[in-house]
Amino acid sequence: MEFTLSLPDWAVEEHKHLPAYMPTLEERMRHVIRFSRLNFENGTGGPFAAGVFERDTGKLVVIGVNRVVPSNCSSAHAEVMTLSLAQKILGTFDLGGEGMPAYQLVVNWRPCAMCYGAVLWSGIRSLAIAGSGPELERITGFDEGPIHPQWDEELAKRGVELINNVLTEEAVAVYHAFAASGALVYNGRGG
């Protein structure tokens, strides 16, 4: 038995036009946010995207998007898709392994309960997010699950740098557009 998860065709095509290096964090986040908007506008998943980059050089590994509904897979969140693709591309399960550059995960909001765990186990050395407040759930209706009250301190304990509030307003604008679209909000057991 086997299952496969993949990016939608539009995202594969978009990758061909992305710069190989994105030196600034704002440039990385801007592309991630654009992918989040394109994902729901194309009807290929929720308004979520994430990217893996070399933290210090900005070299792009991959930008992935949420694929839960079209893939019939509740774990196909943007972070899981992106981390899994990066591990496949780089040929390692540990993105923080010996002799590797420091990899950074850039996400258009704080990871949900499941994706938070995926971040911890991935080996990533840096997490950059557009925001971490209640806006996402309030605007969209998505249930992000029970997040550890000291989630940021738990990242630090494990050597994961946190950068918060990168292009917050741009990310929130996508959530408003998603909510206005009337697209499906998936929450297991109704959230």
C-alpha positions in Angstrom: 0.0 0.0 0.0 1.2 3.5 -0.8 0.1 7.1 -0.9 1.6 10.1 -2.6 1.2 13.8 -2.0 2.2 16.4 -4.5 2.1 20.1 -5.2 -0.6 21.3 -7.6 0.4 21.9 -11.2 0.3 25.7 -10.8 2.8 25.6 -7.9 5.2 23.4 -9.9 5.0 25.9 -12.7 5.5 28.9 -10.4 8.7 27.3 -9.0 10.3 27.6 -12.4 10.0 31.4 -12.1 11.1 31.8 -8.5 14.6 33.3 -7.9 17.1 30.7 -6.7 18.1 33.1 -3.8 15.9 35.3 -1.7 18.3 37.3 0.5 15.8 39.1 2.7 13.3 37.5 5.0 10.6 39.9 3.6 11.2 38.6 0.1 10.9 35.0 1.3 7.7 35.7 3.2 6.3 37.7 0.3 6.6 34.6 -2.0 5.1 32.3 0.7 2.1 34.6 1.1 1.7 34.8 -2.7 1.6 31.0 -2.8 -1.0 30.9 0.0 -3.3 33.2 -2.0 -2.8 31.3 -5.2 -3.6 28.1 -3.5 -7.1 29.0 -2.5 -7.7 31.1 -5.6 -6.9 28.0 -7.7 -9.1 25.8 -5.6 -6.1 23.5 -4.7 -6.2 23.9 -0.9 -6.5 26.2 2.0 -4.8 29.6 2.3 -1.5 28.3 3.7 2.0 28.0 2.4 5.5 27.5 3.7 9.0 27.6 2.3 12.3 26.1 3.3 15.4 28.2 2.6 19.0 28.3 3.6 18.7 30.8 6.5 22.0 32.6 5.8 22.1 32.7 2.0 18.4 32.7 1.2 18.8 29.8 -1.2 15.4 28.4 -2.0 14.8 24.7 -1.4 11.0 24.6 -1.9 7.7 26.4 -1.3 4.8 24.1 -0.5 1.1 24.6 0.0 -1.8 23.1 1.9 -3.3 20.1 0.1 -5.7 18.6 2.7 -9.0 18.6 0.9 -7.8 17.8 -2.7 -5.5 15.1 -1.4 -8.0 13.6 1.1 -5.3 13.7 3.6 -5.7 15.7 6.9 -2.0 15.8 7.5 -1.2 17.5 4.1 -0.8 20.9 5.8 1.6 23.4 4.1 4.4 22.9 6.7 4.2 19.1 6.4 4.2 19.2 2.6 7.1 21.6 2.6 9.3 19.9 5.2 8.7 16.5 3.5 9.5 17.9 0.1 12.6 19.6 1.4 13.8 16.4 3.1 13.2 14.4 -0.2 15.0 17.1 -2.3 18.0 17.2 0.2 18.0 13.5 0.8 17.8 13.6 4.6 15.2 13.3 7.3 17.2 15.7 9.5 17.3 19.3 8.2 19.6 20.2 11.0 22.1 17.4 10.4 25.9 17.6 10.8 27.6 19.8 8.2 24.4 21.1 6.7 23.6 24.8 6.4 21.0 26.2 8.9 17.6 25.8 7.2 14.7 28.1 7.8 11.0 27.4 7.5 9.0 30.5 6.5 5.2 30.2 7.2 2.3 32.6 6.6 1.2 32.1 10.3 2.2 30.2 13.5 2.0 26.4 12.8 -1.0 24.5 14.1 -0.7 21.9 16.8 0.3 19.1 14.3 2.7 21.3 12.3 4.4 22.6 15.4 5.4 19.0 16.1 6.6 18.6 12.5 8.8 21.7 12.9 10.4 20.3 16.1 11.1 16.9 14.5 12.3 18.3 11.2 15.7 19.6 12.4 14.9 23.1 11.1 17.1 25.7 12.8 14.9 28.8 12.2 11.2 29.5 12.0 9.9 32.7 10.6 6.2 33.4 10.8 3.9 36.2 9.6 2.1 36.2 13.0 1.0 34.2 16.0 -2.1 35.8 17.3 -5.8 34.9 17.2 -6.4 36.7 13.8 -6.1 33.5 11.7 -8.8 31.6 13.6 -11.0 34.6 14.1 -11.0 35.6 10.4 -11.1 32.2 8.7 -12.7 29.8 11.3 -9.9 27.3 11.1 -9.1 25.4 14.3 -5.4 25.5 14.9 -5.6 23.1 17.9 -4.2 23.3 21.4 -0.8 25.1 21.2 1.6 24.8 24.1 1.3 28.0 26.2 5.1 28.5 26.0 5.4 27.3 22.4 8.0 29.9 21.6 10.2 28.9 24.6 9.9 25.3 23.6 11.3 26.2 20.2 14.3 28.0 21.9 15.0 25.0 24.1 15.4 22.9 21.0 17.7 25.4 19.3 15.0 26.7 16.9 15.3 30.5 16.3 11.9 32.2 16.1 11.2 35.3 14.0 7.6 36.6 14.4 5.5 39.2 12.7 7.0 39.3 9.3 4.6 41.0 6.8 1.7 40.4 9.1 -0.7 42.7 7.3 -0.1 41.0 4.0 -0.8 37.6 5.5 -4.0 38.8 7.2 -5.2 40.3 3.9 -5.1 36.8 2.4 -7.1 35.4 5.3 -9.8 38.1 4.7 -9.9 37.3 1.0 -10.2 33.6 1.8 -13.1 34.2 4.2 -14.9 36.4 1.7 -14.5 33.6 -1.0 -16.8 31.2 0.9 -14.2 28.4 0.4 -14.4 25.3 2.6 -12.9 25.5 6.1 -11.9 22.0 7.1 -11.9 21.3 10.8 -11.7 17.7 12.0 -14.9 16.8 14.1 -16.1 20.4 13.5 -13.2 22.0 15.4 
